[in-house]
Amino acid sequence: MISIGTTFNYTIPLRKQLPLIKNAGFTHVSIGARIEHSNYLEDKGKNDIRTMVESHGLGICSIHTPFGKGIDISSPDNAISDRTVELYQRCIDTAWYLSAGVVIFHPTAYLRSDNIDARKDVVARNVAKLLDHAGKGSVRLAVENDSYEPANDVLSHLLDEISDPGFGFCYDSSHDNLVKQPLALLDKYGRRLLTTHISDNRGKEDDHMLPFEGSYDWDRFCKVFPCDAFGGIFLLEVEMRESAYKTPAEFLSEAFRRGEKLRKACRM
């Protein structure tokens, strides 16, 4: 099974994305963080998503929590972190309603590196609250590695401190290609892997290109990837904006082909 995020082109409405995704060969879709695209936090939006996805014979593998101003699960400001927990709880409820098995979140807000020790304590408490909200049901939480070290320091703390089977790792290859030691996190936490964000870049920006369009070391990836332990759905988080493939149908077809190439190389 192989999935792609609705992030591939947010200018295409979800109702038009889904048949293209199905025709390219994907079995699942991941709902991206831009909530205005799918409206997944509102009742009508959730109902529409479920109806559309089922009509095309697709499944939903995961939902990405929103991010942006005022959203930070690690914030020492209780007003901000409490609002974020409430928002993520709504995401968990949506995932349950849509039978999406994983909710993905960032360990801290983008480009924040202040009060890291305090943030570690805050985010650990807040993830515990989210796990309580999720209960022992079908929705698990996955913390995603980022493109700067302070966030990954918080991620490591979470994965080291929280052993709950409902909590694990989302590996983002594009983010990892921008840090000093690519693949170190996957090597260390691969057995906690719940889902993936597979894409490429040129080593300078988070381009989210198709695999093999950039500079990421896919040969090393296949050697490190925990093929024996990973039981999730292989998810591509790619975008058309920097790709050589300029039409949606062409892009999605090539994305599926390259995703399958990687799956086979990793013996999934």
C-alpha positions in Angstrom: 0.0 0.0 0.0 1.2 3.5 -0.8 -0.1 6.9 0.0 0.4 10.6 -1.0 -0.4 13.8 0.8 -3.0 16.3 -0.4 -0.1 18.7 -0.1 1.0 17.8 -3.6 -0.9 20.8 -5.0 -3.2 22.8 -2.7 -4.5 24.8 -5.6 -6.4 21.7 -6.7 -9.6 21.1 -4.7 -9.8 17.9 -2.8 -12.7 16.6 -4.9 -10.5 17.0 -8.0 -7.4 15.6 -6.3 -8.9 12.3 -5.3 -9.7 10.8 -8.7 -6.3 11.8 -9.9 -4.7 10.1 -6.9 -6.7 7.0 -7.5 -6.0 6.9 -11.2 -2.2 7.1 -10.5 -2.4 3.9 -8.4 -2.3 5.1 -4.8 -4.4 3.2 -2.3 -4.5 5.9 0.4 -4.3 9.6 0.9 -3.0 11.7 3.8 -4.9 14.9 4.7 -2.5 17.8 4.8 -2.2 20.5 7.5 -3.8 23.3 5.5 -7.3 23.0 7.0 -8.9 25.5 4.6 -8.1 23.0 1.8 -10.1 20.1 3.2 -12.1 21.7 6.1 -11.4 18.5 8.1 -12.1 20.1 11.5 -15.7 20.9 10.7 -18.6 18.4 10.6 -19.5 19.1 7.0 -15.9 18.9 5.9 -15.4 15.6 7.7 -18.6 14.2 6.1 -17.6 15.4 2.7 -14.1 13.9 3.0 -15.4 10.5 4.1 -18.0 10.4 1.3 -15.5 11.4 -1.4 -12.7 9.1 -0.3 -15.1 6.1 -0.1 -16.5 6.9 -3.5 -13.1 6.5 -5.0 -12.1 3.4 -3.1 -9.3 5.1 -1.2 -8.4 5.0 2.5 -7.0 7.8 4.7 -3.7 6.8 6.3 -3.1 10.0 8.3 -3.9 13.6 9.2 -1.4 16.3 9.7 -2.2 18.8 12.5 -2.3 22.5 11.5 0.7 24.7 12.1 1.3 28.5 12.1 0.9 31.5 14.3 -0.4 30.7 17.8 0.0 26.9 17.4 2.8 25.4 19.5 2.4 22.3 21.6 5.7 23.0 23.3 5.1 26.6 24.2 5.9 27.6 27.8 3.0 30.1 27.4 0.1 28.0 28.8 -2.5 29.9 26.8 -0.8 28.9 23.6 0.0 25.3 24.5 -3.4 24.6 26.0 -5.1 25.9 22.8 -2.8 23.7 20.8 -3.7 20.6 22.8 -7.4 21.3 22.3 -6.8 21.8 18.5 -4.9 18.5 18.3 -7.6 16.7 20.3 -10.1 17.8 17.6 -7.6 16.4 15.0 -7.6 13.0 16.8 -11.4 13.0 16.8 -11.4 13.7 13.1 -8.9 10.9 12.5 -11.1 8.5 14.4 -14.1 9.5 12.4 -12.3 9.1 9.1 -10.5 5.9 10.1 -7.2 7.6 9.7 -4.7 5.6 11.8 -2.1 8.3 12.5 -2.1 12.0 13.6 1.2 13.7 12.7 2.5 16.8 14.6 5.6 18.9 14.9 7.4 18.8 18.2 7.7 22.6 18.5 6.8 25.6 16.4 8.9 26.5 13.4 12.2 28.3 14.0 11.8 28.4 17.8 14.9 27.6 19.7 14.4 29.4 23.0 13.8 27.6 26.4 14.4 24.1 25.0 14.5 22.4 28.3 11.3 24.0 29.4 9.7 23.1 26.1 10.7 19.4 26.6 8.8 19.3 29.8 5.8 21.1 28.4 5.5 19.0 25.3 5.9 15.7 27.2 3.0 16.6 29.4 0.9 17.7 26.5 1.6 14.5 24.5 0.5 12.5 27.6 -2.8 14.4 27.5 -3.2 13.7 23.8 -2.5 10.0 24.4 -5.2 10.0 27.1 -7.6 11.6 24.7 -6.8 9.0 22.0 -7.3 6.2 24.5 -6.5 2.7 23.4 -8.3 3.1 20.1 -7.2 3.0 16.5 -5.5 6.5 16.3 -1.8 6.8 17.1 0.3 9.9 17.4 3.5 10.5 15.3 6.0 13.2 16.0 7.8 14.5 12.9 11.5 15.4 12.6 12.2 18.9 11.4 14.9 20.7 9.4 16.6 22.4 12.4 18.3 20.8 15.4 16.3 22.3 18.4 13.1 20.8 17.2 14.8 17.4 16.7 16.3 17.7 20.2 12.7 18.0 21.5 11.6 15.1 19.3 14.4 12.9 20.7 13.4 13.7 24.2 9.8 12.7 23.5 10.7 9.4 21.8 13.2 8.6 24.7 10.7 9.4 27.4 7.4 8.1 26.1 7.2 4.4 25.3 3.4 4.2 24.8 2.6 2.0 21.8 0.2 4.7 20.7 3.1 7.1 20.1 5.9 7.0 17.5 7.9 8.6 14.8 7.1 10.2 11.4 10.3 10.4 9.3 10.5 13.3 6.9 13.3 12.8 4.4 13.3 16.3 3.0 13.7 17.8 6.5 16.4 15.3 7.2 18.4 16.3 4.1 18.8 19.8 5.7 20.5 18.8 9.0 24.1 18.0 9.7 23.7 14.2 10.2 21.0 12.9 7.8 19.5 9.5 8.6 20.8 9.5 12.2 17.2 9.9 13.6 15.9 7.2 11.3 18.7 4.9 12.4 18.1 5.6 16.1 14.2 5.6 16.1 13.4 3.5 13.1 11.7 0.8 15.2 9.3 3.5 16.4 8.3 4.4 12.9 4.6 4.8 12.4 4.6 6.7 9.1 6.8 8.5 6.6 7.0 11.8 4.7 9.0 10.8 1.7 10.4 13.5 -0.6 13.6 15.1 -1.8 15.3 18.4 -2.1 18.6 20.0 -3.3 20.1 20.3 0.1 19.3 23.9 0.7 15.5 24.3 1.0 12.6 22.1 2.0 11.5 21.6 -1.7 9.5 18.4 -1.2 10.5 17.2 -4.7 10.0 13.7 -6.0 12.5 11.0 -4.8 15.6 11.1 -7.0 15.0 14.7 -8.2 17.3 16.1 -5.5 20.4 15.3 -3.5 19.0 13.0 -0.8 21.0 9.7 -0.4 18.3 7.1 -1.2 20.8 4.2 -1.3 21.7 4.9 2.4 18.0 5.4 3.1 17.2 1.9 1.9 20.0 0.4 4.0 18.8 2.2 7.2 15.1 1.9 6.7 13.6 -0.6 9.2 11.9 -2.9 6.6 11.4 -5.7 9.1 9.7 -3.5 11.7 7.7 -1.0 9.6 4.0 -2.0 9.4 2.7 1.4 8.2 1.6 2.7 4.9 4.4 4.2 2.8 3.5 7.9 2.5 4.9 10.4 0.0 4.8 14.1 1.0 5.8 15.6 -2.3 4.9 18.9 -4.1 4.6 19.9 -7.7 6.1 23.4 -7.3 9.8 22.4 -7.7 9.3 19.2 -9.8 10.2 18.6 -13.4 6.7 17.1 -13.9 4.3 20.0 -14.4 0.8 18.4 -14.9 -1.0 16.8 -12.0 -1.6 13.5 -13.8 2.0 13.2 -15.0 3.3 14.2 -11.6 1.2 11.7 -9.7 2.0 8.9 -12.0 5.7 9.6 -11.6 5.3 9.9 -7.9 3.7 6.5 -7.7 6.3 4.9 -9.9 9.2 6.3 -7.7 7.4 5.4 -4.5 7.0 1.8 -5.7 10.7 1.8 -6.7 11.7 2.8 -3.2 9.3 0.3 -1.5 10.8 -2.5 -3.5 14.4 -1.3 -2.9 13.6 -1.3 0.8 12.0 -4.7 0.6 8.6 -3.5 1.9 
